[in-house]
């Protein structure tokens, strides 16, 4: 393929990607508690179309901020869900092509109070009025957790800061000769990995790496490498 032809193809591809991005429409905002204006971190915010279907979803950051991209222009609402709190939905608004709108969501803090549920078996058919409301409310809280779980299963959903410590220990003196710490931002499905449970059961939580060092496995980390001398 001639260089000029390859360059033309690359320019066409860049033009398609750029035009697709310019045609997008976004909602940027921050979710705060109504009354106190404290940011709501970890809330599940969804962009709903007129059919009440979620066209985009995300988790708010530590500052309550979120960004949602609509697949097409239209009329939308924003839904904010938190486990243990009542779901809140915004007023409808319009999104037109190639626009970005900003929204501050003042979400009321209304905890969900679940009464104790009693399970019994009866031979009667049908339900008495109101007997299924408590169960429905409990299942709605379960649904919130499942929705977030499904969302995070998609690759690249979670962004986290990874901190790595490297420490050299002097066993005889019982002191650390040196220690180095590094930080980096990663995007993925999980912030840690772990060996299979059967490997830990057979070989333990402290395993040699074959290079004179040991790897420590624990419940809160996948593996920490320690070099001793």
N, C-alpha and C positions, 0 to 999 in steps of 0.2 A: 504494500500500500504506500503510495506516495505521501511525503510529509505534508503537502498542502491539503490532500484529502483527509488525512488524519486530523489536522488542525481544524478543518471545517466541521468534522464530526464532533470534535470536542467543544467547539463553540456552540453548535446546535444543542448539545446536551446541556451545557451551562445555561443557555437561554431558556430551555424547557424547565430546568430546576428553578431558575430565578423567577420566571413567570408564575410557576406554581406557588412559590413562596409569597409573591406579591399579591396573588389572588386570595390568600388566606385571610381569615378574620379571627381576631383573638379577643379574649376577655381576660384582663389582668386585674387582680384585686387583692384584698386583704380581708380575712374573716376575724372579727373581734367580738368580744362579749358585749352585749347591749348593756349600757349603763356604766360599765367600768372601762370599756374600750381596750381591755387586755387582749392581746393576740391569742387566737385559738390555734394551737399547733396540733398537727396530726389529724385534722378533720378531713373527711372524705367529701370533696366537692365535685358535683356532677353538673354538666351542661345538658339540660333536657330540651328536646324539641317539642313541638305542639302535640305530638302523640305521647308525651311523657316518657319517651325513650331516652336513655343516656347516650349522647353522641360523643362525649369526652368526659374523662374523670381524672382526678389527681388528688394527692394529699397535700395539705397546707404545710409550709415550712415552719421553723421555729418562730418566725415573725408573723405567722398567719398568712403569708403571701401565697398566691397561686397563679398559674397561667393555664388557660384552656383555649384550644384552637377548634373552631367550628369547621366541620367539613364543607359547609355551604352556607350562604346567607339564609336568614329566616328569623322567626320569632322564637325566643328561648326563655327559659327560666333557670335559675341556679338553685341546686339543692345541697344543703349542708347536713351531713350525718356524723354523729359521734355516738359511740357505744355508751349507753347509760344516760343519754340525753335525747330529748324529743327532736325529731327531724324538722328542719326549717327550710322553707322554700321562698324564694324572692318573688317579686312582682315580674310579670313578663316584660321583655325588652326586645328591640329589634337589632339585628346585626346585618349590616350591608357589606358588600364586597370590598376587600382591601381596607378594612377599618380595624382599629384597636380601641376598645372602650375600657374604662376603669370603673371599678365598683368597690365600695366598702360595704361589707356585709355585717350589719349589726344583728348578731344572732342572739336571741333570748336564751338565758341559761335556765332550762326547765328539765331537771332530773326526772328520769323515768322511775317511778316507784312500782316495783313488782310485788304483788302480794304472794304469799305462799300458795303453792298449788298442791291440791290433794287429788290423788289418782284413785279412782274406785271403779269397780265393775258393776253394772246394773243391767238388768234384762230389758229395761224400757227402751223403746225406740224414740229417737228425736232428742233434741236438746232444749233445755229450758232457756228462755230469753236471757242473754247476758252471761251464760256460763262459759262461753268460749272466748270472751274478751281478754282475760288474763293470759290464756295460752297464746292467743294471737299476738299479744304484745311481747311475750317472751320470745316467740319465733321471729318477730321483727328484729329484735336485738341480735339474734343468731344470724339473721340474713345480713345485717350490717357487717359483721365480722367476716362472713363468707365472701361478700362483695369485695372487701379490701384484700382478702387472701387471693382471690382470683386475679384481681388487678395487679398485685405484686408478683404473680407468677410469670407475667410477660417479661421477656429479657429487657434489661436496661431501664427498669422502672425505678429502682432504688439507687439514690446517690448517697454515699456515705464517706466519711473521712477515715482513712486507714492509718493508724499509728503503729510503727514498727520499732521495737527496742532491741538493741544488740548489746549484751553485757558479757564481759569476760571476768570470771571469778577466780580468785586465788583460794583454793580449797584449804591449804595449810594455814594461811593467815586469816581465813574467813572474811575476806574483804573483796570488794569489787575493784578490779584493776582499771576497768574502763566501762563506759556506758555511752551508747549513741542512740538517739531517737530521731526518727524521720516520719514525716506526715505527707500524705498524698490523698487526693480525691479519686474515688472509684465509682463506677456505675455498674450495677449488675443485679442479680436476683437475690443474693445473700451476702452479708458482710463477713461471713466466716464459713469454713468447711471443716469437716470432721471425718476421720476414718470410720469405716463400718464398725458397728457395735461388737461384732464377733472378733474383729482384729484387736480391739482394746481389751476384750475379755481374755483373749489368748496370750497377748504379749504385754498387757499392762498399760498404764498411762505415762510411763517414762520408758522411752525406747532409744537405743543407740542408733546413730545414723551411719555408722561404718567409717566415719572420719574423725573419730575421737571426741565427738560431741554427743549430746543427748537431746531428744525432742520431748518436751513436756506437753501432754494433752490434758485438757481440763474442760469442765462444763461451759465455761465462758469464752473459750478460745479454741481454734482449730489445732494449733501447734506452735509452741515456742521453743526455739533452738537455743541451747545453752552450751557454751564452751568453757570447760573447766581446765585448770592447770595446777 
